[in-house]
Amino acid sequence: MKFSLLFAALPALLLAACGSGGSTGSGNDVAAVAPVAGAKPPAGTSWLDTVSATPEGGYVQGNPNAPVKLIEYGSRLCPVCGRFAQEGVPALRAGPIAAGKLSYEFRDYPVHGAPDLGPTLLGHCVAPAAYFPMLDQMFAEQGQLLAKEEAAIQAMQAVPNATPVQIGTTFAEKMGYLDFVKQRGVPEGKARACLADPKGYELIATRKDAADQQYNISGTPSFIVNGTLVPNASSWDALQPVLKAAGAL
């Protein structure tokens, strides 16, 4: 994927594709099956503390051998994703993730193009154990960070022919994400190094292409349950029947 295509969403289309992958209502009313069996975590541990990186660029929380595997393609700037983070993720953690029935993987998807780059890179600029706490906090403070969007766009308009690194760094600075991660223990030098690494931008583009080719992602959040894209589901209410049918709930 060419960077020019990834960065084409600079104008006021920041939230245009958020939630467009499916309706927020329930269009997946299917019969539930018997619940799948849970599993105990290794002695002295919790499945909620079991987090690892995946080859596709995401992070998975929970029993790696769980019979139900949920993947979310999401954007840290997407309010619909933010709503799922507030409504769905806590219920999953309290229920099927903790019980070892379901694993939950989050994969960043730059649905807005350029504005997503800095937050994505900074969100990965932490140790695995800190990945989900940082993601949770970005969603919790999403409204305050998005309020600075216009200032970031104006700053970018003053930088003609900007490089990917300039774009990612400028949005991270002007929208407050750089200060956000610094306040949560990421040293500024480390954060700026993550923003300045050209390979990080290449990986974002490559992983977006792979997601598009495999699942035809059209918006965020998009949910994959046991390898299959869930249609018409961008909310917790819409996703629950599918997880019940899989035996996770």
Backbone as CSV, one residue per row, in Angstrom:
resi,resn,N_x,N_y,N_z,CA_x,CA_y,CA_z,C_x,C_y,C_z
1,MET,0.838,-1.198,0.000,0.000,0.000,0.000,0.868,1.240,0.000
2,LYS,0.569,2.200,-0.868,1.365,3.415,-0.927,0.981,4.341,0.221
3,PHE,1.988,5.040,0.756,1.717,5.950,1.857,0.755,7.048,1.441
4,SER,0.804,7.489,0.179,-0.079,8.557,-0.259,-1.537,8.174,-0.082
5,LEU,-1.869,6.876,-0.220,-3.235,6.433,-0.024,-3.582,6.392,1.455
6,LEU,-2.649,5.955,2.266,-2.892,5.878,3.697,-3.088,7.250,4.290
7,PHE,-2.399,8.253,3.756,-2.451,9.588,4.321,-3.494,10.481,3.657
8,ALA,-4.323,9.920,2.804,-5.253,10.740,2.034,-6.381,11.306,2.876
9,ALA,-6.547,10.825,4.114,-7.695,11.223,4.927,-7.405,12.408,5.833
10,LEU,-6.514,13.290,5.437,-6.159,14.433,6.257,-7.300,15.416,6.522
11,PRO,-8.182,15.730,5.584,-9.208,16.736,5.845,-10.205,16.292,6.897
12,ALA,-11.382,16.899,6.875,-12.347,16.675,7.953,-13.112,15.381,7.788
13,LEU,-12.432,14.323,7.393,-13.057,13.012,7.274,-12.625,12.123,8.423
14,LEU,-12.149,12.721,9.484,-11.534,11.975,10.571,-12.422,10.848,11.084
15,LEU,-13.724,11.109,11.226,-14.598,10.112,11.822,-15.507,9.445,10.801
16,ALA,-15.287,9.703,9.511,-16.239,9.278,8.492,-16.423,7.775,8.440
17,ALA,-15.347,7.022,8.531,-15.451,5.571,8.368,-15.644,4.841,9.685
18,CYS,-15.644,5.568,10.778,-15.795,4.940,12.082,-17.213,4.412,12.221
19,GLY,-17.332,3.106,12.411,-18.638,2.499,12.572,-19.309,2.105,11.286
20,SER,-18.674,2.391,10.135,-19.336,2.111,8.866,-19.246,0.650,8.463
21,GLY,-18.530,-0.158,9.251,-18.426,-1.566,8.912,-19.669,-2.365,9.242
22,GLY,-20.613,-1.779,9.937,-21.838,-2.489,10.253,-22.729,-1.620,11.099
23,SER,-23.985,-1.975,11.215,-24.913,-1.191,11.998,-24.620,-1.376,13.475
24,THR,-25.112,-0.430,14.291,-24.919,-0.562,15.733,-26.029,-1.373,16.365
25,GLY,-27.024,-1.755,15.596,-28.088,-2.597,16.114,-27.688,-4.058,16.047
26,SER,-28.612,-4.916,16.449,-28.329,-6.341,16.455,-28.875,-6.979,15.195
27,GLY,-27.993,-7.355,14.301,-28.400,-8.027,13.086,-27.911,-9.445,13.050
28,ASN,-27.561,-9.989,14.212,-26.974,-11.325,14.280,-27.703,-12.172,15.312
29,ASP,-29.028,-12.204,15.212,-29.821,-12.967,16.162,-29.819,-14.436,15.759
30,VAL,-28.893,-15.187,16.358,-28.764,-16.603,16.045,-28.899,-17.400,17.330
31,ALA,-29.293,-18.631,17.178,-29.519,-19.472,18.352,-28.214,-19.768,19.081
32,ALA,-28.278,-19.680,20.403,-27.093,-19.967,21.202,-26.902,-21.471,21.333
33,VAL,-25.668,-21.862,21.489,-25.339,-23.268,21.705,-24.876,-23.430,23.140
34,ALA,-24.603,-24.657,23.522,-24.120,-24.902,24.874,-22.797,-24.173,25.094
35,PRO,-22.606,-23.580,26.256,-21.353,-22.867,26.514,-20.142,-23.779,26.381
36,VAL,-19.070,-23.217,25.893,-17.832,-23.980,25.791,-17.196,-24.081,27.175
37,ALA,-16.298,-25.010,27.307,-15.637,-25.218,28.599,-14.582,-24.150,28.836
38,GLY,-14.489,-23.727,30.075,-13.438,-22.802,30.447,-12.156,-23.548,30.772
39,ALA,-11.181,-22.800,31.232,-9.895,-23.408,31.592,-9.256,-22.569,32.688
40,LYS,-8.595,-23.239,33.597,-7.900,-22.522,34.651,-6.553,-22.021,34.142
41,PRO,-6.159,-20.838,34.554,-4.836,-20.333,34.165,-3.756,-21.053,34.949
42,PRO,-2.516,-20.933,34.528,-1.423,-21.518,35.305,-1.449,-21.008,36.747
43,ALA,-0.993,-21.819,37.658,-1.032,-21.476,39.081,-0.402,-20.118,39.341
44,GLY,-1.095,-19.318,40.126,-0.580,-18.012,40.507,-0.736,-16.939,39.462
45,THR,-1.485,-17.222,38.389,-1.672,-16.241,37.324,-3.156,-16.049,37.054
46,SER,-3.443,-15.078,36.212,-4.801,-14.803,35.755,-4.786,-14.695,34.240
47,TRP,-5.871,-15.133,33.603,-5.931,-14.976,32.148,-5.933,-13.503,31.749
48,LEU,-6.399,-12.630,32.631,-6.404,-11.201,32.313,-4.987,-10.642,32.241
49,ASP,-4.064,-11.311,32.896,-2.668,-10.873,32.883,-1.853,-11.565,31.797
50,THR,-2.507,-12.422,31.034,-1.824,-13.157,29.979,-1.972,-12.391,28.663
51,VAL,-0.922,-11.704,28.261,-0.955,-10.826,27.088,0.273,-11.095,26.236
52,SER,0.069,-11.196,24.944,1.210,-11.415,24.047,0.940,-10.791,22.688
53,ALA,2.029,-10.450,22.000,1.931,-9.905,20.654,1.616,-11.016,19.664
54,THR,0.957,-10.665,18.578,0.631,-11.630,17.532,1.378,-11.274,16.253
55,PRO,1.586,-12.236,15.367,2.308,-11.960,14.119,1.622,-10.915,13.245
56,GLU,0.312,-10.746,13.422,-0.434,-9.782,12.607,-0.343,-8.360,13.127
57,GLY,0.376,-8.166,14.232,0.572,-6.818,14.753,-0.361,-6.431,15.878
58,GLY,-1.187,-7.357,16.331,-2.067,-7.049,17.443,-1.531,-7.574,18.755
59,TYR,-2.343,-7.426,19.788,-2.030,-8.019,21.091,-3.257,-8.790,21.548
60,VAL,-3.025,-9.983,22.099,-4.116,-10.840,22.534,-4.073,-10.982,24.049
61,GLN,-5.251,-10.902,24.651,-5.396,-11.044,26.099,-6.224,-12.289,26.385
62,GLY,-5.760,-13.107,27.316,-6.522,-14.278,27.709,-5.847,-15.576,27.337
63,ASN,-6.589,-16.645,27.522,-6.120,-17.998,27.255,-5.755,-18.149,25.778
64,PRO,-4.492,-18.370,25.450,-4.112,-18.482,24.035,-4.747,-19.682,23.345
65,ASN,-5.214,-20.647,24.124,-5.875,-21.825,23.554,-7.387,-21.788,23.759
66,ALA,-7.935,-20.628,24.019,-9.379,-20.501,24.237,-10.147,-20.995,23.014
67,PRO,-11.271,-21.681,23.210,-12.035,-22.188,22.073,-12.706,-21.103,21.240
68,VAL,-12.901,-19.929,21.826,-13.485,-18.809,21.078,-12.455,-17.699,21.014
69,LYS,-12.156,-17.267,19.796,-11.147,-16.230,19.590,-11.815,-15.023,18.931
70,LEU,-11.755,-13.889,19.619,-12.348,-12.646,19.144,-11.243,-11.667,18.766
71,ILE,-11.324,-11.143,17.570,-10.391,-10.113,17.107,-11.195,-8.855,16.816
72,GLU,-10.718,-7.726,17.297,-11.303,-6.436,16.945,-10.311,-5.645,16.110
73,TYR,-10.726,-5.216,14.937,-9.979,-4.219,14.181,-10.571,-2.871,14.567
74,GLY,-9.761,-2.046,15.216,-10.286,-0.785,15.726,-9.324,0.365,15.552
75,SER,-9.848,1.542,15.754,-9.060,2.773,15.719,-9.172,3.465,17.066
76,ARG,-8.065,3.951,17.558,-8.051,4.637,18.852,-8.772,5.974,18.783
77,LEU,-9.036,6.469,17.587,-9.731,7.731,17.405,-11.219,7.543,17.112
78,CYS,-11.685,6.326,17.035,-13.061,6.025,16.634,-13.983,6.012,17.850
79,PRO,-14.982,6.901,17.930,-15.895,6.898,19.078,-16.710,5.622,19.211
80,VAL,-17.029,4.953,18.083,-17.772,3.706,18.169,-16.897,2.625,18.814
81,CYS,-15.614,2.633,18.480,-14.669,1.728,19.147,-14.559,2.087,20.622
82,GLY,-14.561,3.387,20.903,-14.499,3.831,22.287,-15.698,3.366,23.086
83,ARG,-16.868,3.364,22.450,-18.071,2.883,23.130,-17.960,1.391,23.426
84,PHE,-17.435,0.621,22.474,-17.259,-0.809,22.721,-16.255,-1.038,23.843
85,ALA,-15.226,-0.197,23.906,-14.229,-0.321,24.976,-14.855,-0.091,26.348
86,GLN,-15.899,0.732,26.402,-16.561,1.018,27.671,-17.642,-0.005,28.004
87,GLU,-18.311,-0.544,26.979,-19.455,-1.432,27.211,-19.101,-2.912,27.067
88,GLY,-18.365,-3.244,26.026,-18.122,-4.644,25.722,-16.904,-5.239,26.397
89,VAL,-15.790,-4.510,26.354,-14.534,-5.075,26.855,-14.601,-5.408,28.343
90,PRO,-15.153,-4.539,29.209,-15.230,-4.923,30.633,-16.078,-6.178,30.854
91,ALA,-17.164,-6.325,30.089,-18.003,-7.517,30.233,-17.254,-8.765,29.782
92,LEU,-16.477,-8.647,28.728,-15.686,-9.782,28.258,-14.637,-10.179,29.290
93,ARG,-13.985,-9.191,29.865,-12.940,-9.487,30.837,-13.510,-10.108,32.108
94,ALA,-14.655,-9.629,32.532,-15.259,-10.163,33.757,-15.830,-11.551,33.548
95,GLY,-16.158,-11.888,32.300,-16.786,-13.161,32.005,-15.891,-14.136,31.273
96,PRO,-16.031,-14.239,29.942,-15.365,-15.325,29.216,-13.845,-15.223,29.155
97,ILE,-13.276,-14.024,29.199,-11.808,-13.953,29.192,-11.254,-14.499,30.500
98,ALA,-11.820,-14.033,31.620,-11.349,-14.500,32.929,-11.548,-15.996,33.094
99,ALA,-12.603,-16.534,32.460,-12.900,-17.966,32.587,-12.073,-18.822,31.641
100,GLY,-11.294,-18.201,30.773,-10.484,-18.966,29.835,-11.253,-19.467,28.628
101,LYS,-12.487,-18.963,28.423,-13.313,-19.400,27.295,-13.014,-18.627,26.020
102,LEU,-12.546,-17.400,26.166,-12.391,-16.503,25.020,-11.103,-15.715,25.146
103,SER,-10.414,-15.549,24.025,-9.275,-14.629,23.968,-9.689,-13.422,23.136
104,TYR,-9.172,-12.274,23.496,-9.530,-11.010,22.834,-8.273,-10.360,22.289
105,GLU,-8.279,-10.126,20.994,-7.134,-9.491,20.345,-7.562,-8.160,19.738
106,PHE,-6.773,-7.126,19.974,-7.017,-5.816,19.353,-5.943,-5.577,18.309
107,ARG,-6.388,-5.236,17.095,-5.478,-4.876,16.015,-5.807,-3.472,15.542
108,ASP,-4.817,-2.595,15.593,-5.025,-1.225,15.138,-5.295,-1.202,13.638
109,TYR,-6.315,-0.443,13.249,-6.669,-0.296,11.842,-6.808,1.201,11.562
110,PRO,-5.959,1.784,10.695,-5.942,3.237,10.480,-7.077,3.706,9.572
111,VAL,-8.287,3.603,10.080,-9.462,3.906,9.263,-9.516,5.374,8.864
112,HIS,-8.890,6.252,9.647,-8.886,7.680,9.349,-7.638,8.137,8.611
113,GLY,-6.740,7.210,8.318,-5.514,7.586,7.633,-4.519,8.239,8.570
114,ALA,-4.021,9.404,8.163,-2.930,10.076,8.862,-3.148,10.277,10.361
115,PRO,-4.322,10.724,10.825,-4.478,10.979,12.258,-4.285,9.748,13.133
116,ASP,-4.481,8.557,12.575,-4.340,7.336,13.371,-2.886,6.934,13.611
117,LEU,-1.968,7.472,12.816,-0.609,6.947,12.831,0.103,7.154,14.162
118,GLY,0.133,8.379,14.646,0.824,8.661,15.898,0.270,7.875,17.076
119,PRO,-1.065,7.910,17.301,-1.624,7.128,18.408,-1.321,5.640,18.300
120,THR,-1.357,5.102,17.075,-1.060,3.679,16.904,0.376,3.373,17.309
121,LEU,1.317,4.154,16.813,2.722,3.909,17.121,2.999,4.070,18.611
122,LEU,2.411,5.079,19.224,2.632,5.287,20.656,1.961,4.189,21.482
123,GLY,0.837,3.684,21.007,0.168,2.613,21.708,0.960,1.321,21.713
124,HIS,1.850,1.177,20.724,2.712,0.004,20.651,4.088,0.268,21.263
125,CYS,4.280,1.453,21.800,5.585,1.834,22.335,5.678,1.499,23.827
126,VAL,5.078,0.387,24.214,5.053,-0.035,25.615,5.291,-1.541,25.676
127,ALA,5.579,-2.023,26.855,5.738,-3.458,27.067,4.385,-4.153,26.921
128,PRO,4.381,-5.455,26.592,3.110,-6.165,26.439,2.164,-5.999,27.620
129,ALA,2.684,-6.032,28.839,1.828,-5.924,30.019,1.124,-4.581,30.102
130,ALA,1.700,-3.554,29.473,1.118,-2.210,29.526,0.266,-1.893,28.302
131,TYR,0.197,-2.819,27.348,-0.505,-2.528,26.093,-1.991,-2.244,26.331
132,PHE,-2.690,-3.152,26.996,-4.127,-2.954,27.186,-4.448,-1.834,28.170
133,PRO,-3.700,-1.652,29.264,-3.956,-0.471,30.093,-3.820,0.837,29.314
134,MET,-2.812,0.937,28.438,-2.655,2.152,27.640,-3.814,2.300,26.655
135,LEU,-4.198,1.202,26.011,-5.321,1.241,25.081,-6.598,1.666,25.803
136,ASP,-6.854,1.089,26.962,-8.055,1.430,27.737,-8.072,2.917,28.075
137,GLN,-6.925,3.444,28.484,-6.871,4.843,28.890,-7.013,5.779,27.701
138,MET,-6.484,5.384,26.541,-6.674,6.210,25.338,-8.149,6.298,24.979
139,PHE,-8.862,5.184,25.097,-10.286,5.214,24.804,-11.041,6.023,25.860
140,ALA,-10.659,5.889,27.120,-11.341,6.602,28.190,-11.199,8.111,28.049
141,GLU,-10.064,8.566,27.543,-9.797,10.003,27.386,-9.969,10.462,25.939
142,GLN,-10.621,9.643,25.142,-10.723,9.903,23.700,-11.350,11.264,23.385
143,GLY,-12.399,11.632,24.103,-13.084,12.895,23.816,-12.175,14.095,23.949
144,GLN,-11.357,14.125,24.996,-10.448,15.248,25.204,-9.374,15.297,24.122
145,LEU,-8.904,14.135,23.694,-7.860,14.091,22.675,-8.408,14.489,21.307
146,LEU,-9.608,14.028,20.966,-10.200,14.375,19.680,-10.566,15.851,19.590
147,ALA,-10.752,16.495,20.729,-11.085,17.917,20.724,-9.962,18.758,20.123
148,LYS,-8.758,18.191,20.034,-7.607,18.919,19.489,-7.361,18.582,18.029
149,GLU,-8.303,17.898,17.407,-8.138,17.461,16.010,-7.922,18.635,15.060
150,GLU,-8.730,19.676,15.194,-8.652,20.792,14.251,-7.290,21.470,14.309
151,ALA,-6.752,21.618,15.508,-5.426,22.233,15.649,-4.365,21.378,14.959
152,ALA,-4.517,20.060,15.058,-3.558,19.159,14.413,-3.650,19.262,12.893
153,ILE,-4.849,19.325,12.373,-5.030,19.434,10.918,-4.440,20.749,10.414
154,GLN,-4.681,21.836,11.130,-4.128,23.135,10.724,-2.608,23.101,10.743
155,ALA,-2.046,22.444,11.747,-0.588,22.339,11.819,-0.043,21.556,10.627
156,MET,-0.747,20.505,10.218,-0.293,19.709,9.083,-0.400,20.476,7.775
157,GLN,-1.402,21.304,7.652,-1.571,22.084,6.430,-0.431,23.080,6.220
158,ALA,0.273,23.375,7.301,1.408,24.285,7.217,2.707,23.568,6.886
159,VAL,2.635,22.258,6.666,3.834,21.463,6.365,3.620,20.763,5.023
160,PRO,3.869,21.448,3.915,3.677,20.815,2.606,4.688,19.684,2.387
161,ASN,4.236,18.652,1.676,5.112,17.523,1.341,5.721,16.872,2.581
162,ALA,4.925,16.771,3.618,5.424,16.185,4.870,5.746,14.705,4.687
163,THR,6.764,14.258,5.376,7.122,12.840,5.372,6.197,12.084,6.329
164,PRO,6.148,10.760,6.224,5.346,9.993,7.185,5.719,10.293,8.636
165,VAL,7.013,10.408,8.912,7.445,10.684,10.280,6.930,12.043,10.735
166,GLN,7.003,13.054,9.868,6.490,14.377,10.229,4.986,14.341,10.482
167,ILE,4.276,13.583,9.676,2.826,13.489,9.841,2.475,12.814,11.161
168,GLY,3.080,11.655,11.414,2.775,10.936,12.641,3.145,11.735,13.880
169,THR,4.308,12.377,13.840,4.767,13.141,14.999,3.918,14.370,15.229
170,THR,3.559,15.067,14.171,2.758,16.277,14.319,1.389,15.974,14.914
171,PHE,0.720,14.952,14.402,-0.582,14.603,14.966,-0.447,14.151,16.418
172,ALA,0.596,13.392,16.726,0.791,12.932,18.100,1.020,14.106,19.049
173,GLU,1.771,15.092,18.590,2.038,16.267,19.418,0.803,17.137,19.566
174,LYS,0.183,17.503,18.457,-0.898,18.487,18.477,-2.188,17.941,19.069
175,MET,-2.418,16.641,18.957,-3.618,16.073,19.551,-3.405,15.664,21.011
176,GLY,-2.163,15.751,21.479,-1.885,15.499,22.885,-1.504,14.070,23.224
177,TYR,-1.346,13.213,22.203,-1.018,11.824,22.493,0.413,11.664,23.011
178,LEU,1.331,12.505,22.567,2.701,12.417,23.072,2.732,12.715,24.564
179,ASP,2.100,13.810,24.970,2.038,14.126,26.400,1.274,13.045,27.167
180,PHE,0.252,12.476,26.535,-0.568,11.453,27.167,0.279,10.258,27.593
181,VAL,1.099,9.744,26.688,1.903,8.567,27.042,3.041,8.931,27.989
182,LYS,3.572,10.157,27.860,4.610,10.592,28.797,4.070,10.606,30.228
183,GLN,2.837,11.063,30.386,2.224,11.121,31.712,1.952,9.734,32.275
184,ARG,2.032,8.727,31.423,1.761,7.354,31.850,3.003,6.487,31.797
185,GLY,4.166,7.137,31.915,5.400,6.396,32.139,6.272,6.122,30.941
186,VAL,5.885,6.558,29.741,6.740,6.350,28.573,7.704,7.531,28.465
187,PRO,9.007,7.312,28.568,9.958,8.430,28.461,9.815,9.137,27.114
188,GLU,9.979,10.445,27.111,9.806,11.198,25.871,10.752,10.711,24.782
189,GLY,11.997,10.403,25.160,12.955,9.931,24.163,12.486,8.641,23.498
190,LYS,11.938,7.739,24.295,11.437,6.479,23.743,10.229,6.732,22.854
191,ALA,9.319,7.594,23.294,8.121,7.890,22.508,8.495,8.519,21.162
192,ARG,9.423,9.451,21.184,9.822,10.105,19.929,10.561,9.124,19.017
193,ALA,11.286,8.198,19.594,11.961,7.189,18.771,10.937,6.300,18.073
194,CYS,9.867,5.967,18.782,8.806,5.164,18.152,8.153,5.938,17.013
195,LEU,7.944,7.221,17.204,7.329,8.045,16.164,8.268,8.282,14.989
196,ALA,9.564,8.185,15.229,10.552,8.495,14.186,11.022,7.276,13.407
197,ASP,10.531,6.100,13.739,10.998,4.881,13.083,10.212,4.636,11.792
198,PRO,10.835,4.774,10.632,10.110,4.574,9.366,9.501,3.184,9.240
199,LYS,10.125,2.185,9.872,9.599,0.827,9.778,8.212,0.722,10.414
200,GLY,7.964,1.542,11.431,6.659,1.518,12.074,5.549,1.908,11.112
201,TYR,5.817,2.908,10.289,4.818,3.362,9.314,4.621,2.322,8.218
202,GLU,5.701,1.676,7.821,5.606,0.617,6.825,4.744,-0.530,7.352
203,LEU,4.932,-0.869,8.629,4.160,-1.962,9.218,2.673,-1.625,9.285
204,ILE,2.346,-0.382,9.626,0.938,0.013,9.669,0.300,-0.180,8.301
205,ALA,0.989,0.268,7.251,0.456,0.138,5.894,0.339,-1.320,5.480
206,THR,1.377,-2.105,5.779,1.377,-3.520,5.398,0.268,-4.283,6.111
207,ARG,0.085,-4.006,7.386,-0.933,-4.709,8.161,-2.343,-4.302,7.740
208,LYS,-2.509,-3.044,7.349,-3.822,-2.621,6.839,-4.142,-3.358,5.546
209,ASP,-3.165,-3.444,4.658,-3.371,-4.178,3.407,-3.743,-5.631,3.677
210,ALA,-3.044,-6.251,4.625,-3.314,-7.656,4.937,-4.732,-7.835,5.473
211,ALA,-5.172,-6.908,6.338,-6.523,-6.987,6.880,-7.567,-6.816,5.786
212,ASP,-7.310,-5.881,4.879,-8.255,-5.644,3.780,-8.362,-6.871,2.881
213,GLN,-7.232,-7.468,2.600,-7.231,-8.627,1.714,-7.887,-9.839,2.358
214,GLN,-7.658,-10.027,3.652,-8.194,-11.219,4.312,-9.657,-11.076,4.700
215,TYR,-10.046,-9.875,5.185,-11.386,-9.716,5.740,-12.226,-8.635,5.068
216,ASN,-11.637,-7.880,4.130,-12.372,-6.806,3.460,-12.952,-5.831,4.488
217,ILE,-12.112,-5.326,5.355,-12.526,-4.401,6.409,-13.069,-3.117,5.776
218,SER,-14.243,-2.681,6.224,-14.849,-1.469,5.670,-15.048,-0.375,6.697
219,GLY,-14.816,-0.649,7.954,-14.974,0.353,8.997,-14.546,-0.204,10.329
220,THR,-14.579,0.651,11.336,-14.201,0.216,12.671,-15.330,0.528,13.649
221,PRO,-15.529,-0.335,14.653,-14.828,-1.607,14.833,-15.367,-2.683,13.903
222,SER,-14.490,-3.597,13.509,-14.881,-4.813,12.798,-14.453,-5.989,13.659
223,PHE,-15.338,-6.969,13.793,-15.089,-8.093,14.679,-14.949,-9.396,13.899
224,ILE,-13.961,-10.185,14.295,-13.710,-11.498,13.722,-13.890,-12.519,14.844
225,VAL,-14.774,-13.484,14.664,-14.987,-14.532,15.654,-14.587,-15.867,15.033
226,ASN,-13.590,-16.473,15.623,-13.072,-17.757,15.130,-12.814,-17.727,13.621
227,GLY,-12.193,-16.623,13.192,-11.737,-16.532,11.815,-12.745,-15.996,10.828
228,THR,-13.952,-15.668,11.268,-14.996,-15.197,10.358,-15.427,-13.784,10.717
229,LEU,-15.475,-12.898,9.723,-15.932,-11.531,9.939,-17.410,-11.531,10.308
230,VAL,-17.759,-10.821,11.384,-19.146,-10.732,11.819,-19.813,-9.584,11.060
231,PRO,-20.852,-9.845,10.268,-21.502,-8.764,9.523,-22.436,-7.957,10.423
232,ASN,-22.626,-6.692,10.061,-23.615,-5.841,10.731,-23.426,-5.773,12.235
233,ALA,-22.195,-5.665,12.656,-21.930,-5.610,14.098,-20.835,-4.602,14.385
234,SER,-21.199,-3.503,15.019,-20.181,-2.562,15.473,-20.463,-2.123,16.908
235,SER,-21.283,-2.906,17.614,-21.617,-2.585,18.999,-21.609,-3.857,19.836
236,TRP,-21.586,-3.668,21.139,-21.634,-4.793,22.056,-22.963,-5.535,21.933
237,ASP,-24.061,-4.812,21.799,-25.366,-5.456,21.654,-25.416,-6.353,20.422
238,ALA,-24.814,-5.899,19.330,-24.838,-6.678,18.093,-23.902,-7.865,18.145
239,LEU,-22.833,-7.755,18.908,-21.841,-8.826,18.968,-22.257,-9.955,19.896
240,GLN,-23.009,-9.640,20.945,-23.348,-10.652,21.947,-24.010,-11.898,21.386
241,PRO,-24.994,-11.807,20.478,-25.610,-13.037,19.955,-24.611,-13.958,19.255
242,VAL,-23.626,-13.355,18.604,-22.624,-14.147,17.901,-21.741,-14.891,18.898
243,LEU,-21.376,-14.218,19.973,-20.547,-14.860,20.989,-21.348,-15.933,21.745
244,LYS,-22.646,-15.697,21.927,-23.493,-16.719,22.543,-23.563,-17.948,21.653
245,ALA,-23.720,-17.714,20.340,-23.797,-18.830,19.402,-22.509,-19.633,19.378
246,ALA,-21.402,-18.952,19.662,-20.112,-19.642,19.692,-19.870,-20.332,21.030
247,GLY,-20.734,-20.061,22.009,-20.605,-20.701,23.319,-19.787,-19.950,24.329
248,ALA,-19.416,-18.704,24.003,-18.568,-17.941,24.926,-19.358,-17.281,26.043
249,LEU,-20.644,-17.007,25.825,-21.462,-16.316,26.811,-22.580,-17.230,27.314
